[in-house]
C-alpha cells in the first residue's frame, strides 16, 4: 500500500469515529433528559396520587378507619419499634412490646 491510500483510510476512519462519537454524545444527552423527565413525572404522579387519596378521604368522612397522614407516620414509627407516646417518645420498644399510650395516640380520639 502506498502512503496516500493509508492516509485516505486513516482519514476515513477518523471521520467515522468522529461521527460515532457525535452520535454517542447526542444519545447520551437524550437519555439524560429522558431520565430527568421520568424522575419528575414519577414525583408528580406520586403527588397526584396523594392528592387524590386526600380528596377521597375528605369526600368520605364517614369512613373512620382511615388515619390522617400524621397518624400514619406515627403508626409507621410504632411498627418500626419506637414509642410515639409523650412519656417514652423515640425510645425503642423492647421485644416488640405493646404500649397502650402509643396505641391511644395513634388510634384513639379521631
C-alpha positions in Angstrom: 0.0 0.0 0.0 1.2 3.4 -0.7 1.1 6.2 1.8 -1.7 8.1 0.1 -4.1 5.1 0.4 -3.1 4.6 4.0 -3.7 8.3 4.7 -7.1 8.1 3.0 -8.1 5.1 5.1 -6.9 6.8 8.3 -8.8 10.0 7.3 -12.0 7.9 6.6 -11.6 6.0 9.9 -11.2 9.3 11.8 -14.3 10.7 10.1 -16.4 7.6 11.1 -15.1 7.8 14.6 -16.0 11.4 14.9 -19.4 10.7 13.6 -19.9 7.8 16.0 -18.7 9.9 18.9 -21.1 12.7 18.0 -24.0 10.1 17.8 -23.0 8.8 21.2 -22.9 12.2 22.7 -26.4 13.0 21.3 -27.8 9.7 22.5 -26.2 10.3 26.0 -27.8 13.8 26.3 -31.2 12.4 25.1 -31.1 9.6 27.7 -30.2 12.0 30.5 -33.1 14.3 29.5 -35.4 11.3 29.4 -34.3 10.1 32.9 -34.7 13.5 34.4 -38.2 13.8 32.8 -39.1 10.3 34.1 -38.0 11.2 37.6 -40.1 14.4 37.5 -43.1 12.5 36.3 -42.7 9.9 39.0 -42.7 12.6 41.6 -45.6 14.4 40.1 -47.5 11.1 39.8 -47.0 10.3 43.4 -48.1 13.8 44.4 -51.3 13.4 42.3 -52.0 10.0 43.9 -51.6 11.6 47.4 -53.8 14.5 46.5 -56.4 12.1 45.1 -56.3 10.0 48.2 -56.7 13.1 50.4 -59.6 14.3 48.3 -61.3 10.9 48.6 -60.8 10.9 52.3 -62.4 14.3 52.6 -65.3 13.2 50.5 -65.9 10.1 52.7 -65.7 11.4 56.3 -67.9 8.6 57.5 -65.0 6.2 56.9 -63.4 6.4 60.4 -61.0 3.6 59.8 -58.6 5.8 57.8 -55.9 7.6 59.7 -54.6 11.1 58.9 -51.1 11.4 57.4 -49.6 12.4 60.8 -51.2 9.4 62.5 -50.0 7.1 59.6 -46.5 8.4 60.2 -46.8 7.7 64.0 -48.1 4.3 63.2 -45.2 3.6 60.9 -42.7 4.6 63.6 -44.6 2.5 66.1 -44.4 -0.6 63.9 -40.7 0.1 63.3 -40.3 -0.4 67.1 -40.3 3.1 68.6 -42.6 4.7 71.1 -44.7 7.6 69.9 -46.3 8.4 73.2 -45.3 11.6 75.1 -43.8 9.6 78.0 -41.3 7.5 76.0 -41.2 9.2 72.6 -38.4 8.0 70.4 -37.3 5.2 72.7 -37.1 1.7 71.3 -39.8 -0.7 72.3 -38.2 -3.8 73.7 -39.1 -7.1 72.1 -42.0 -5.6 70.2 -43.9 -4.8 73.4 -47.2 -3.1 73.1 -47.7 0.3 74.6 -51.3 1.4 75.4 -50.2 5.1 75.4 -48.8 4.8 71.9 -51.9 3.0 70.6 -54.2 5.6 72.2 -52.3 8.4 70.4 -52.4 6.6 67.1 -55.9 5.1 67.1 -57.7 7.0 69.9 -59.9 10.1 69.6 -60.1 10.8 65.9 
